[in-house]
Amino acid sequence: MVTMDVIFKDLVSCYRLLYKKQKEQKEQKPLRRKSSRTSRDTTDDYRTRSNRRTEDGCTTCLRGTLHCYNVCILVIGCAALGVGIFLLVTDFSARKVTPIVGNQLYEVTTYLLIAGGGAVALLAFCGCCGTIREDKCVLSFYGTTLAIVFILLGVACGLAFFFRAVLTANIKFRMRNSLTESYGLDVRSNAQHRRVTEAWDAMQRRLKCCGVSGNETSTDSWSFYYLNTMWYFKERNKPGAAGLQVPESCCADGGIALCTGQEYFKGPPNHLNHFNPDFRQRNPYLYTDGCYDKLVEYLDQYSIVIGLVAAVVPLFLILGIIISFCLCARVAGTPNDDEVDV
């Protein structure tokens, strides 16, 4: 019996030791958290990852498209800027049209075209920066400014075609009035008279015309100067040599004296509609056609150019506005990769 008691005590001691070791091993192992995710959570996570990949692909596509767009809009903006500057620096510029026709629409339209073209060219650089950085603020500013330029060029387009419609209204009266009362009078002290004189001289040289309207036999063309203008009375009253019959701007190169009447010629400008055919010779150095018809044709052509440029550029701006705001929305709505689920 003693032997059985000893054996039983040894078995109990061994069992206690084993139980204690197992308990210590369990305490040393990290506790596994039971997953609280359900099958629905797993499906949502997959959809989120899929949507994120889709958004990244759309963002990349929009970014590349906006880069190409900025290059195109830079070229278009520079072209519009060049057209506007050309209309201001040419011999018979937009600034010189205003004193003759008494209407500033043509000049204002040219300035709007220059402002719009320059703004578009500068915005192309801003758009590139915003696209590279994917900055929401820069992209928003880019899209908003494009919308403003779109409105600006739309106004220029409307003014250009409106100017064509009102071009012929009372223009002959204004031309006669400016030529009669302002041309060549007190050009040193009177700025308005100086502008009118420079405008008429530039127009007559550029369009190769003289006077208001009509042809060689009209009293409204080259003969308008000595029949109606104060300039001719000033020339006639000059002491010494005989005054000019017509301004030098009415003359072609090579025969200024024959053209202006300082050297006698059997025909214009010394004779108008003479009864003797011998005194009706055609003067090869004098522009005998009036300026009205040529001026209307000149302004009509350039109004079409301005109107088309101001109409084509906004069409490209609409595309840029859409792309920039779509990219802005994508950048604002794309989740950050550093974020972790709780």
C-alpha positions as CSV (number, residue, x, y, z in Angstrom):
1,M,0.0,0.0,0.0
2,V,2.8,2.3,0.8
3,T,4.2,1.7,-2.7
4,M,0.9,2.6,-4.4
5,D,0.6,5.8,-2.4
6,V,4.1,6.9,-3.5
7,I,3.3,6.1,-7.1
8,F,0.1,8.1,-6.9
9,K,1.8,11.1,-5.4
10,D,4.5,11.0,-8.1
11,L,1.8,11.0,-10.9
12,V,0.0,14.0,-9.3
13,S,3.3,15.9,-9.1
14,C,4.1,15.2,-12.8
15,Y,0.6,16.3,-13.9
16,R,1.0,19.5,-12.0
17,L,4.3,20.2,-13.6
18,L,3.0,19.5,-17.1
19,Y,0.0,21.8,-16.5
20,K,2.2,24.6,-15.2
21,K,4.5,24.4,-18.3
22,Q,1.5,24.4,-20.6
23,K,0.1,27.5,-18.9
24,E,3.4,29.3,-19.1
25,Q,3.7,28.5,-22.9
26,K,0.2,29.9,-23.5
27,E,1.1,33.1,-21.7
28,Q,4.2,33.6,-23.8
29,K,2.4,33.3,-27.2
30,P,0.8,36.5,-28.7
31,L,-2.9,36.6,-28.5
32,R,-4.6,36.4,-31.9
33,R,-7.4,38.9,-32.3
34,K,-10.5,37.4,-33.7
35,S,-11.2,39.0,-37.0
36,S,-14.3,41.2,-36.8
37,R,-14.5,41.6,-40.6
38,T,-17.4,40.0,-42.3
39,S,-17.7,38.9,-45.9
40,R,-19.4,42.2,-46.6
41,D,-16.4,44.2,-45.3
42,T,-14.1,42.1,-47.5
43,T,-16.2,42.9,-50.5
44,D,-16.2,46.6,-49.7
45,D,-12.5,46.7,-49.3
46,Y,-12.1,45.1,-52.7
47,R,-14.4,47.6,-54.3
48,T,-12.4,50.5,-52.6
49,R,-9.1,49.2,-54.0
50,S,-10.7,48.7,-57.4
51,N,-12.1,52.2,-57.4
52,R,-8.8,53.7,-56.3
53,R,-7.0,52.0,-59.2
54,T,-9.7,53.3,-61.5
55,E,-9.4,56.9,-60.1
56,D,-5.6,56.7,-60.5
57,G,-6.0,55.7,-64.1
58,C,-8.5,58.5,-64.8
59,T,-6.3,61.1,-63.1
60,T,-3.3,60.0,-65.2
61,C,-5.3,60.3,-68.4
62,L,-6.7,63.8,-67.4
63,R,-3.2,64.9,-66.5
64,G,-1.7,63.9,-69.8
65,T,-4.6,65.4,-71.7
66,L,-4.2,68.7,-69.9
67,H,-0.5,68.8,-70.6
68,C,-1.2,68.4,-74.4
69,Y,-4.0,70.9,-74.1
70,N,-1.7,73.5,-72.5
71,V,0.8,73.2,-75.3
72,C,-1.9,73.7,-77.9
73,I,-3.5,76.7,-76.0
74,L,0.0,78.3,-75.7
75,V,0.3,78.3,-79.5
76,I,-3.2,79.6,-80.0
77,G,-2.8,82.3,-77.3
78,C,0.5,83.5,-78.9
79,A,-1.2,83.5,-82.3
80,A,-4.1,85.7,-81.0
81,L,-1.6,88.0,-79.3
82,G,0.4,88.3,-82.5
83,V,-2.7,89.2,-84.5
84,G,-3.7,91.9,-82.0
85,I,-0.2,93.4,-81.9
86,F,0.0,93.4,-85.7
87,L,-3.2,95.3,-85.9
88,L,-1.7,97.9,-83.6
89,V,1.7,98.4,-85.2
90,T,0.7,98.2,-88.9
91,D,0.9,101.4,-91.0
92,F,-2.8,102.0,-90.8
93,S,-3.4,100.6,-87.3
94,A,-6.5,100.2,-85.2
95,R,-5.7,103.4,-83.3
96,K,-5.7,105.4,-86.5
97,V,-9.1,104.1,-87.6
98,T,-10.8,105.7,-84.6
99,P,-10.3,109.4,-85.5
100,I,-11.6,108.8,-89.0
101,V,-14.7,106.7,-88.4
102,G,-15.5,108.3,-85.0
103,N,-16.0,104.9,-83.5
104,Q,-13.7,103.1,-80.9
105,L,-15.1,99.6,-81.3
106,Y,-12.4,98.5,-83.7
107,E,-9.6,99.7,-81.3
108,V,-11.3,98.3,-78.2
109,T,-11.8,94.9,-79.9
110,T,-8.1,94.8,-80.8
111,Y,-7.1,95.5,-77.2
112,L,-9.4,92.8,-75.9
113,L,-7.8,90.4,-78.4
114,I,-4.4,91.3,-77.1
115,A,-5.4,90.9,-73.5
116,G,-7.1,87.6,-74.1
117,G,-4.3,86.1,-76.1
118,G,-1.7,87.2,-73.6
119,A,-3.8,85.8,-70.7
120,V,-4.2,82.5,-72.5
121,A,-0.5,82.2,-73.1
122,L,0.3,82.9,-69.4
123,L,-2.4,80.6,-68.2
124,A,-0.8,77.7,-70.2
125,F,2.2,77.9,-67.9
126,C,0.0,78.1,-64.8
127,G,-1.9,75.0,-66.1
128,C,1.3,73.0,-66.5
129,C,2.4,73.8,-62.9
130,G,-1.0,72.9,-61.5
131,T,-1.1,69.7,-63.5
132,I,2.4,68.6,-62.4
133,R,1.7,69.3,-58.7
134,E,-1.9,68.2,-58.8
135,D,-2.7,71.2,-56.6
136,K,-6.4,71.8,-56.1
137,C,-6.0,75.5,-55.6
138,V,-3.9,76.1,-58.7
139,L,-6.2,73.9,-60.8
140,S,-9.3,75.8,-59.5
141,F,-7.6,79.2,-60.3
142,Y,-6.6,77.9,-63.7
143,G,-10.2,76.8,-64.6
144,T,-11.8,80.0,-63.2
145,T,-9.4,82.3,-65.1
146,L,-10.0,80.3,-68.3
147,A,-13.7,81.0,-67.8
148,I,-13.0,84.7,-67.4
149,V,-10.8,84.8,-70.5
150,F,-13.6,82.9,-72.3
151,I,-16.0,85.7,-71.5
152,L,-13.5,88.3,-72.5
153,L,-12.9,86.8,-75.9
154,G,-16.6,86.2,-76.4
155,V,-17.2,89.9,-75.9
156,A,-14.4,90.7,-78.4
157,C,-16.0,88.4,-80.9
158,G,-19.3,90.1,-80.5
159,L,-17.9,93.5,-80.8
160,A,-16.0,92.6,-84.0
161,F,-19.1,91.4,-85.8
162,F,-21.2,94.2,-84.3
163,F,-18.6,96.7,-85.7
164,R,-19.1,95.2,-89.1
165,A,-22.8,95.9,-88.9
166,V,-22.5,99.5,-87.8
167,L,-19.4,100.3,-89.9
168,T,-21.2,102.1,-92.7
169,A,-23.5,104.2,-90.4
170,N,-22.7,107.9,-91.0
171,I,-19.1,107.0,-91.8
172,K,-19.1,109.3,-94.9
173,F,-20.3,112.2,-92.8
174,R,-17.6,111.6,-90.2
175,M,-14.9,111.3,-92.9
176,R,-15.9,114.6,-94.5
177,N,-16.2,116.4,-91.1
178,S,-12.8,115.2,-89.9
179,L,-11.1,116.1,-93.2
180,T,-12.8,119.5,-93.5
181,E,-12.3,120.8,-90.0
182,S,-9.3,118.9,-88.5
183,Y,-6.9,117.8,-91.2
184,G,-3.6,119.7,-91.2
185,L,-4.7,122.4,-88.8
186,D,-2.6,123.3,-85.7
187,V,-1.1,119.8,-85.6
188,R,1.6,121.0,-83.2
189,S,-0.6,122.4,-80.6
190,N,-3.8,120.4,-81.1
191,A,-3.5,116.7,-80.3
192,Q,-6.9,115.8,-81.8
193,H,-6.1,117.5,-85.1
194,R,-2.6,115.8,-85.1
195,R,-4.3,112.4,-84.6
196,V,-6.7,113.0,-87.5
197,T,-4.0,114.2,-89.8
198,E,-1.7,111.2,-89.1
199,A,-4.7,108.9,-89.5
200,W,-5.7,110.3,-92.9
201,D,-2.1,110.2,-94.1
202,A,-1.6,106.6,-93.0
203,M,-4.9,105.5,-94.6
204,Q,-4.2,107.2,-97.9
205,R,-0.7,105.7,-98.1
206,R,-1.8,102.3,-97.0
207,L,-5.0,102.1,-99.2
208,K,-3.6,104.2,-102.1
209,C,-6.6,106.5,-102.1
210,C,-7.3,110.3,-101.8
211,G,-10.2,112.1,-100.3
212,V,-13.6,110.7,-99.2
213,S,-15.3,108.8,-102.0
214,G,-15.8,108.6,-105.8
215,N,-13.4,108.3,-108.7
216,E,-11.2,110.7,-110.7
217,T,-14.1,112.9,-111.8
218,S,-15.8,113.1,-108.4
219,T,-15.7,116.3,-106.3
220,D,-15.6,114.0,-103.2
221,S,-12.3,112.3,-104.0
222,W,-8.9,114.0,-104.5
223,S,-10.6,117.4,-105.4
224,F,-12.3,117.5,-102.0
225,Y,-9.1,119.0,-100.5
226,Y,-9.1,122.2,-102.5
227,L,-12.9,122.5,-102.7
228,N,-13.8,122.0,-99.1
229,T,-11.0,121.8,-96.6
230,M,-9.4,124.4,-94.4
231,W,-6.1,122.8,-95.1
232,Y,-6.1,124.0,-98.7
233,F,-6.8,127.6,-97.7
234,K,-3.9,127.5,-95.3
235,E,-1.7,126.1,-98.2
236,R,-2.9,128.7,-100.6
237,N,-2.1,131.5,-98.2
238,K,1.5,130.4,-97.7
239,P,4.0,133.1,-98.6
240,G,6.4,132.5,-101.4
241,A,6.0,129.2,-103.4
242,A,2.6,127.9,-104.4
243,G,0.8,125.7,-101.9
244,L,-0.1,122.0,-102.4
245,Q,-3.3,121.0,-104.2
246,V,-3.4,117.7,-102.4
247,P,-1.3,116.2,-99.5
248,E,1.8,114.2,-100.3
249,S,0.1,111.2,-98.8
250,C,-2.1,111.1,-101.9
251,C,1.0,110.6,-104.1
252,A,2.8,107.5,-105.4
253,D,6.6,107.5,-105.3
254,G,8.5,109.2,-108.0
255,G,6.6,112.3,-108.9
256,I,5.6,114.3,-105.8
257,A,5.7,117.7,-107.6
258,L,3.4,116.5,-110.4
259,C,1.1,114.9,-107.9
260,T,0.7,117.8,-105.6
261,G,0.3,120.5,-108.3
262,Q,3.6,122.3,-107.7
263,E,4.6,121.2,-111.2
264,Y,2.0,121.9,-113.9
265,F,0.2,118.9,-115.3
266,K,-2.6,118.8,-117.9
267,G,-5.0,117.0,-115.7
268,P,-5.5,116.4,-111.9
269,P,-4.7,118.1,-109.7
270,N,-4.4,121.2,-111.8
271,H,-7.7,120.6,-113.7
272,L,-10.9,118.9,-112.7
273,N,-13.4,117.8,-115.4
274,H,-12.0,120.3,-117.9
275,F,-14.1,120.8,-121.1
276,N,-11.0,120.3,-123.2
277,P,-9.9,116.6,-123.5
278,D,-6.3,117.7,-123.6
279,F,-6.5,118.7,-120.0
280,R,-8.0,115.4,-118.8
281,Q,-4.8,113.4,-118.8
282,R,-4.5,110.7,-116.1
283,N,-1.8,111.6,-113.5
284,P,0.2,108.4,-112.9
285,Y,1.5,109.7,-109.5
286,L,-1.9,110.8,-108.0
287,Y,-4.3,108.5,-106.2
288,T,-7.6,109.6,-107.7
289,D,-10.0,107.2,-106.1
290,G,-11.7,108.1,-102.8
291,C,-11.0,106.2,-99.5
292,Y,-14.5,105.3,-98.4
293,D,-15.0,102.0,-100.4
294,K,-11.4,100.9,-99.7
295,L,-11.7,101.7,-96.0
296,V,-14.9,99.7,-95.6
297,E,-13.4,96.7,-97.4
298,Y,-10.2,97.0,-95.3
299,L,-12.1,97.1,-92.0
300,D,-14.5,94.4,-93.1
301,Q,-11.7,92.0,-93.8
302,Y,-9.9,92.7,-90.5
303,S,-13.1,92.6,-88.5
304,I,-13.7,89.1,-89.9
305,V,-10.1,88.1,-88.9
306,I,-10.6,89.4,-85.3
307,G,-14.0,87.8,-85.0
308,L,-12.8,84.4,-86.2
309,V,-9.8,84.4,-83.9
310,A,-11.9,85.6,-80.9
311,A,-14.5,82.9,-81.8
312,V,-12.1,79.9,-82.3
313,V,-10.0,80.5,-79.1
314,P,-13.0,80.2,-76.7
315,L,-13.9,76.8,-78.3
316,F,-10.6,75.5,-77.0
317,L,-11.1,77.3,-73.7
318,I,-14.3,75.3,-73.1
319,L,-12.3,72.0,-73.3
320,G,-9.7,73.3,-70.9
321,I,-12.3,74.5,-68.4
322,I,-13.9,71.0,-68.4
323,I,-10.6,69.1,-68.1
324,S,-9.2,71.3,-65.3
325,F,-12.3,71.1,-63.1
326,C,-12.6,67.3,-63.7
327,L,-8.9,66.9,-62.7
328,C,-9.5,69.2,-59.7
329,A,-12.4,67.0,-58.6
330,R,-10.3,63.8,-59.0
331,V,-7.4,65.3,-57.0
332,A,-9.8,66.4,-54.3
333,G,-11.7,63.1,-54.2
334,T,-8.7,60.6,-54.4
335,P,-8.0,59.0,-51.0
336,N,-4.6,59.3,-49.5
337,D,-2.4,56.1,-49.6
338,D,-1.1,56.9,-46.2
339,E,-4.4,56.5,-44.6
340,V,-5.0,53.3,-42.6
341,D,-8.2,51.5,-41.7
342,V,-9.3,51.6,-38.1
